Amino acid sequence: MRRAVLVGLVVAVIVGVGLADVGQGGGSNGSAGSLDGGVASASGVGLSPSGAESSAWFCAGGTGAGGNAQATLVLTNPTPRAVTGTVTSMAAGTTVPAGTTAPASGGRMSMSVVVPGRSQIGVVPAPGVSAAAVASTIVFDGGGLGATQVVSGPLGVSTAPCASRTASQWYFADGSTAGNNSLKLSLFNPSRTTAVVNVSFVSAGNGVLAPPAYQGIDVPGDSLVVENIGDHVRNDPDVASMVASLSGAVVAAELESSGQAGNGGPSVVLGAVAPAMTWSFGQNTNVSGADTEFHLFNPGSKTARVTLQIGLQNGAAEPLVIRVPAMSLVNFDAASVTRIPGNTAFSATFVSGAGVGIVVDRSLTSPGGAGAPQWGEVAGVPGGSEHWLLPTAYGTSRGISSLSVVDLNRGAVSVQLSAITSGGPVPVAGFGHRRVLPGVPLIVSPTAGSPVGTTPLELVSSGPVAVEVDATPVGNPGVAVIPALPLP
């Protein structure tokens, strides 16, 4: 399995870049000051204002009903009015047969949807597709709605946000083609004009790679092109990806399958549209018999000096400095750092200085015998927001989940959590207004009757915070994350 391949590499890389203490006090004193929003600008994900006449989302990375990552689109409407929309889906290299939900030609099909006010629905895109990769455009006759994508298969489930815009640049901090891992890149062009893109890679062990087969890729309008990265970047345990448009704009997502049923997992990851100064992961635990690893990718021309701020609910941990050279990928094994206690939840916030942007994600494994998925990879939260929409999980992955909130300010913030109900937002019983301190993450564990993960929620804070919802049941928190969406 993938994590076994990485053990030696992770230790070597950390020693090579030099891991040093930051000359500051405990967790709360290690705050880098108020870190502004920037979530939508770096992630390409953000809800339009509820008063907008229309809005759109773009989803890629999943497969049809017979594939190993069967896609379901989760549409969440926190506004009081019902909103109609159209879901147009297409398959890569496959024509969707007519006679499913709507006539189809050229691999495209459309269906009308209605999302009632203050509710959430699930939509299976292109139900006539068997195993091919699929992508969808969702156009709503109004604003304020969010879209995420759940993929499920023999290895388990994974969830990622859909993109609220196309972009000319996309970045992925990590992926693996080693062993029996599969890494596929979806390039989705929802416009009517052809896009031309270059795809290059940065390997933790082999440096910069630009296979000729991935240069000048034509992505026609209204089409989906899927590249199997392992065809030209072979047996590489850690590789970051960069997508750059020579003309036009696309949406890029990666689908990685690791291990096998009972000992692996799928991960669908939407790329970042830009590097960011700050990346947060609200809940991480060095569970015995499992692995927690962070992947720091610097696509720029200058070395990044990255401060890792470790947040503990009890006590404090000194920050660390990780130096990430230009155009390189560094792996950080949390279990190798003694100041991070084992079997204890902690938050991890990576802050890059001197204006050098980075991209960070996290991969986790579960102890042996844990339920599916046993492995998962997820992008961090770039920056923070004062207003978040928390969709639920969907289908078999729905269950009471945990919630974590990280304060990105120098001082404390007040946080309120409300359930989105047919009668309007209702404060969550027992939560009220919580005070969150820098360096002390708020972690709400799953308890009977909690609406986290089962009811759409709205979180409002007095300052920018990063939010993570960890789906259950899993053997290690963070293996499956329900993405929170920043609200305007």
C-alpha positions in Angstrom: 0.0 0.0 0.0 1.1 3.6 -0.7 2.1 4.7 2.8 4.5 1.8 3.3 6.3 3.0 0.2 6.7 6.5 1.7 8.2 5.8 5.1 11.9 6.1 4.2 11.3 9.0 1.8 9.5 11.1 4.3 12.3 10.9 6.9 15.0 11.6 4.4 13.2 14.7 3.0 12.5 16.2 6.4 16.1 15.9 7.5 17.3 17.3 4.2 15.3 20.5 4.4 16.1 21.1 8.0 13.4 21.1 10.7 13.9 23.9 13.2 12.1 25.5 16.0 10.5 28.9 15.7 11.8 31.3 18.3 8.3 32.0 19.7 6.2 30.9 22.6 3.4 28.3 22.8 0.6 27.7 20.4 -1.3 30.9 20.9 1.8 33.1 20.6 2.7 31.4 17.3 -0.2 33.0 15.5 0.8 34.9 12.4 -1.8 37.6 12.9 -5.1 38.0 11.2 -5.1 35.9 8.0 -7.7 37.2 5.6 -10.2 35.2 3.6 -8.7 34.2 0.2 -10.5 30.8 0.3 -12.3 31.3 -3.0 -9.4 33.1 -4.7 -7.0 30.1 -4.0 -9.5 27.2 -4.1 -11.7 28.3 -7.0 -14.7 27.6 -4.7 -17.2 30.2 -3.5 -20.9 30.7 -3.5 -22.4 33.6 -5.4 -24.6 36.0 -3.5 -28.1 34.8 -2.9 -29.5 37.7 -5.0 -27.6 36.7 -8.1 -29.8 36.0 -11.2 -27.8 32.8 -11.9 -24.8 30.8 -10.8 -22.8 27.8 -12.0 -20.7 24.9 -10.6 -18.4 22.5 -12.4 -17.7 19.0 -11.1 -15.1 16.5 -12.4 -13.1 13.5 -11.2 -15.9 10.9 -10.7 -17.1 8.0 -12.9 -20.4 6.6 -14.0 -22.4 4.0 -12.2 -20.1 1.1 -13.1 -16.8 2.8 -12.3 -14.7 2.7 -9.2 -15.6 6.2 -8.2 -19.3 6.6 -8.9 -20.3 10.2 -8.7 -23.2 11.8 -6.9 -23.6 15.6 -6.9 -24.7 17.1 -3.6 -26.6 20.4 -4.1 -27.2 22.5 -1.0 -29.6 25.4 -0.9 -29.4 27.6 2.3 -31.7 30.2 0.9 -35.4 30.3 1.7 -36.6 29.9 -1.9 -36.7 26.9 -4.2 -34.2 27.2 -7.1 -34.4 25.4 -10.4 -31.3 24.4 -12.4 -29.9 22.3 -15.2 -27.3 19.6 -14.8 -25.4 18.9 -18.0 -23.1 15.9 -17.9 -20.7 14.3 -20.3 -18.4 11.3 -20.4 -14.8 10.9 -21.5 -14.7 8.8 -24.6 -18.2 7.4 -24.2 -21.5 8.4 -25.7 -24.3 8.5 -23.1 -27.2 6.3 -24.4 -30.6 7.9 -24.9 -33.6 6.8 -22.9 -32.2 7.3 -19.4 -33.3 10.7 -17.9 -33.0 12.8 -21.0 -32.0 12.2 -24.6 -28.3 12.4 -25.2 -25.9 12.8 -28.1 -22.2 13.2 -28.4 -21.7 12.0 -24.8 -23.8 14.8 -23.3 -27.1 14.8 -21.4 -29.1 17.3 -19.5 -31.6 17.0 -16.7 -33.6 19.6 -14.8 -33.4 19.8 -11.0 -35.3 21.7 -8.3 -33.5 22.3 -5.0 -36.2 23.3 -2.4 -35.4 26.2 0.0 -33.2 25.4 3.0 -32.6 21.8 1.8 -30.2 19.5 0.1 -30.6 16.9 -2.7 -28.4 14.4 -4.4 -28.2 14.0 -8.2 -26.5 11.1 -10.1 -25.0 12.6 -13.2 -25.2 10.8 -16.6 -26.9 7.7 -15.1 -26.6 5.9 -18.4 -22.7 5.8 -18.3 -21.2 2.5 -17.2 -17.6 3.0 -16.1 -16.3 6.1 -17.9 -15.2 9.3 -16.2 -17.9 12.0 -16.1 -18.0 15.7 -15.6 -20.9 18.0 -15.1 -22.0 21.7 -15.3 -24.7 22.8 -13.0 -26.4 26.1 -13.8 -28.9 27.5 -11.3 -31.6 30.1 -11.9 -30.4 32.0 -8.9 -27.4 32.4 -6.5 -26.5 31.2 -3.0 -26.4 27.5 -3.7 -23.4 25.2 -3.2 -22.2 22.0 -4.9 -20.0 19.2 -3.8 -19.3 15.7 -5.3 -19.2 12.4 -3.5 -17.5 9.4 -5.2 -18.0 5.9 -4.0 -16.9 2.4 -5.0 -15.3 -0.8 -3.7 -12.6 1.2 -1.9 -15.0 3.5 0.0 -16.0 7.1 -0.4 -14.4 10.5 -0.9 -15.9 14.0 -1.2 -14.6 17.2 -2.8 -16.0 20.6 -3.7 -17.0 21.4 -7.2 -15.4 24.4 -8.8 -17.4 27.7 -9.1 -15.2 28.9 -12.0 -12.8 27.7 -14.6 -9.1 28.8 -14.4 -5.9 28.9 -16.5 -3.8 27.4 -13.7 -4.4 24.4 -11.4 -2.1 22.9 -8.7 -2.2 19.6 -6.9 0.2 19.0 -3.9 0.5 15.3 -4.1 -0.4 12.0 -5.8 1.1 8.6 -6.3 1.6 6.2 -9.2 3.7 3.7 -7.2 2.7 0.1 -6.7 -1.0 -0.5 -7.4 -2.0 3.2 -7.0 -3.9 4.8 -9.9 -3.7 8.6 -10.5 -5.9 10.1 -13.1 -6.2 13.8 -14.1 -9.5 15.1 -15.4 -9.4 18.2 -17.6 -13.0 19.6 -18.1 -13.7 22.4 -20.5 -17.3 23.6 -20.0 -17.0 26.4 -22.5 -17.6 26.4 -26.3 -14.0 27.1 -27.3 -11.1 24.8 -27.3 -8.5 25.0 -24.5 -4.9 24.0 -24.9 -3.0 23.0 -21.7 0.4 21.8 -20.6 0.7 19.4 -17.6 4.0 19.2 -15.7 5.0 17.5 -12.5 7.3 17.9 -9.5 8.5 14.7 -8.0 9.8 14.4 -4.4 12.5 12.1 -5.7 13.0 13.0 -9.4 12.6 16.8 -9.6 10.6 18.6 -12.4 9.0 16.4 -15.1 7.4 17.6 -18.3 6.5 14.5 -20.4 6.0 15.4 -24.1 2.7 13.5 -24.1 1.2 16.0 -21.7 2.3 19.2 -23.5 -0.2 21.0 -25.7 -3.2 18.8 -24.8 -6.3 19.9 -26.7 -9.5 20.0 -24.7 -12.3 20.8 -27.1 -15.3 22.9 -25.9 -17.9 21.0 -24.0 -15.6 18.0 -23.4 -13.7 16.0 -20.8 -10.2 14.7 -21.3 -8.8 12.3 -18.8 -5.0 11.5 -18.5 -3.6 8.5 -16.7 -0.6 10.0 -15.0 1.0 6.6 -14.5 1.4 6.2 -18.2 4.3 8.7 -18.3 5.2 9.3 -14.7 5.7 5.7 -13.6 6.1 4.2 -10.1 6.5 7.6 -8.4 5.3 7.6 -4.8 4.9 11.4 -4.5 4.3 13.7 -7.4 2.7 17.2 -7.5 0.9 18.3 -10.6 0.6 21.6 -12.4 -1.9 22.5 -15.2 -1.3 25.6 -17.2 -3.5 26.8 -20.1 -1.9 28.1 -23.2 -5.3 29.2 -24.3 -8.7 29.0 -22.8 -9.6 27.8 -19.3 -10.5 24.5 -17.7 -11.5 22.8 -14.5 -9.0 20.2 -13.2 -9.5 17.4 -10.7 -7.5 14.3 -9.7 -8.8 10.9 -8.8 -6.4 8.6 -6.9 -7.2 5.0 -6.0 -4.8 3.5 -3.4 -4.5 -0.1 -2.3 -7.4 -2.5 -2.6 -10.8 -3.2 -1.0 -10.2 -3.6 2.8 -6.9 -1.8 2.7 -7.1 1.4 0.7 -9.4 4.2 -0.5 -10.3 6.6 -3.2 -9.6 10.3 -3.2 -11.1 12.9 -5.5 -9.3 16.2 -5.2 -10.1 19.6 -6.8 -7.0 21.4 -7.7 -6.1 24.9 -6.3 -6.2 27.7 -8.8 -3.4 29.6 -7.0 -0.8 29.0 -4.3 -1.7 30.5 -0.9 0.1 31.8 2.1 -1.9 29.8 4.6 -3.3 26.3 4.7 -5.2 24.7 7.6 -6.3 21.3 8.7 -8.6 21.4 11.6 -8.4 17.9 13.0 -5.5 15.5 12.8 -4.6 12.6 15.1 -1.4 10.4 15.1 -3.5 7.3 15.7 -1.5 4.2 16.7 -0.9 2.0 13.7 -1.8 4.8 11.3 0.0 7.6 9.4 -0.6 11.3 9.1 1.4 13.0 6.4 1.4 16.5 4.9 2.7 17.4 1.5 4.0 20.9 0.9 4.4 21.9 -2.7 6.3 25.1 -3.7 5.6 25.9 -7.4 7.4 29.2 -7.3 11.0 30.5 -8.0 11.9 31.2 -4.3 12.4 29.0 -1.3 9.4 29.1 1.0 10.0 29.4 4.8 6.9 27.7 6.2 5.8 27.9 9.8 3.8 25.0 11.1 1.5 26.1 13.9 0.3 23.2 16.0 -2.9 23.7 17.9 -3.7 21.6 20.9 -6.9 21.6 23.0 -4.8 21.2 26.2 -1.3 22.5 26.5 0.8 24.1 23.8 3.4 22.9 21.2 6.2 25.0 19.8 5.8 25.9 16.1 8.2 24.4 13.6 9.8 25.7 10.4 10.0 23.7 7.2 12.0 25.1 4.3 10.6 24.1 0.9 13.0 24.9 -2.0 11.7 26.5 -5.2 9.8 24.1 -7.5 9.9 21.2 -5.0 7.8 18.9 -2.9 8.4 18.2 0.7 6.7 15.5 2.8 6.1 16.0 6.5 5.4 12.9 8.7 3.6 14.2 11.8 4.5 11.1 13.8 8.2 11.9 13.5 7.8 15.0 15.6 7.8 14.3 19.3 6.1 17.6 20.3 2.9 16.4 18.5 1.4 13.9 21.0 0.1 10.6 19.8 -3.6 9.7 19.9 -4.5 13.3 20.5 -6.3 15.6 18.2 -4.4 18.7 16.9 -4.8 21.3 14.3 -2.1 22.1 11.7 -1.8 25.5 10.0 1.0 26.1 7.5 2.0 29.7 7.1 4.5 30.6 4.3 6.4 33.9 4.7 7.8 36.6 2.4 4.9 36.3 0.0 5.9 32.9 -1.3 2.7 30.9 -2.0 2.5 27.1 -1.5 0.0 24.3 -1.9 -0.6 21.8 0.9 -2.6 18.6 1.3 -2.8 15.8 3.8 -2.9 12.0 3.4 -4.0 9.6 6.1 -4.2 5.9 6.7 -6.2 4.1 9.4 -5.1 1.2 11.6 -5.6 -2.3 10.3 -9.1 -3.6 10.4 -10.8 -0.1 10.2 -13.8 0.4 8.0 -13.6 1.7 4.5 -12.0 3.9 3.4 -8.7 3.1 5.1 -6.8 5.8 3.2 -7.7 9.3 2.1 -6.1 12.5 0.7 -7.6 16.0 1.0 -6.5 19.5 0.2 -6.2 22.0 3.1 -8.2 25.1 3.6 -6.4 28.1 2.0 -6.9 31.1 4.3 -10.2 31.5 6.2 -13.7 32.9 6.1 -16.1 34.4 8.6 -19.1 32.6 7.0 -19.3 28.9 6.1 -21.9 26.6 4.6 -21.5 23.0 5.9 -23.2 20.5 3.6 -24.0 17.0 4.9 -22.5 13.8 3.7 -24.7 11.8 1.3 -25.9 8.3 0.7 -24.0 5.5 2.6 -21.4 8.0 3.9 -24.1 10.0 5.8 -23.6 9.9 9.6 -22.9 12.1 12.6 -19.5 13.6 12.1 -17.0 15.7 13.9 -16.4 19.5 13.4 -13.2 21.4 13.9 -12.7 25.2 13.8 -9.3 26.9 13.7 -8.9 30.6 14.7 -6.6 32.4 12.2 -6.5 35.7 14.2 -4.2 37.1 16.9 -7.1 37.2 19.3 -10.1 35.1 20.2 -13.2 34.8 17.9 -16.8 34.1 18.7 -18.4 31.3 16.6 -22.1 30.4 16.2 -23.4 27.2 14.5 -26.9 27.0 13.2 -28.9 24.3 11.5 -30.5 25.2 8.2 -34.2 24.2 8.6 -37.4 24.9 6.6 -38.2 27.6 9.1 -34.9 29.3 8.9 -31.5 29.0 10.8 -31.9 27.5 14.2 -29.0 27.6 16.7 -27.6 24.2 17.4 -28.6 23.1 20.9 -25.6 22.8 23.2 -23.3 24.7 20.9 -24.5 28.3 21.4 -21.7 30.9 20.9 -18.3 29.3 21.3 -15.1 31.3 22.0 -12.2 30.0 20.0 -8.6 31.0 20.8 -5.6 31.1 18.5 -3.6 27.8 18.9 -6.6 26.1 20.6 -8.8 24.4 18.0 -12.4 23.9 18.7 -13.2 20.2 18.1 -16.8 19.0 18.4 -16.8 15.2 18.6 -19.7 13.1 17.3 -22.4 12.7 19.9 -25.9 11.3 19.7 -28.4 13.8 18.2 -25.7 16.1 16.8 -26.7 17.6 13.4 -23.1 17.7 12.2 -22.9 15.6 9.0 -26.6 14.9 8.9 -28.1 18.4 8.5 -26.8 21.3 6.4 -25.3 23.9 8.8 -24.2 27.5 8.7 -21.2 28.7 10.7 -20.7 32.4 11.5 -17.5 33.8 13.1 -16.4 37.2 14.3 -13.1 36.7 12.4 -11.6 34.4 9.7 -11.6 30.8 10.7 -10.8 27.5 8.9 -13.4 24.7 9.2 -13.2 20.9 8.7 -16.0 18.3 8.9 -14.7 14.8 9.3 -17.1 12.1 8.1 -17.7 9.0 10.2 -17.3 6.2 10.8 -13.6 6.0 9.9 -10.6 4.6 11.7 -8.7 7.9 11.6 -10.4 11.3 11.6 -9.7 13.1 8.3 -9.6 10.1 6.1 -13.0 11.2 4.7 -13.7 15.0 4.8 -17.0 16.7 4.0 -15.8 20.0 2.4 -17.1 23.3 3.9 -18.0 26.0 1.4 -17.2 29.7 2.0 -20.3 31.9 1.9 -20.2 35.6 0.7 
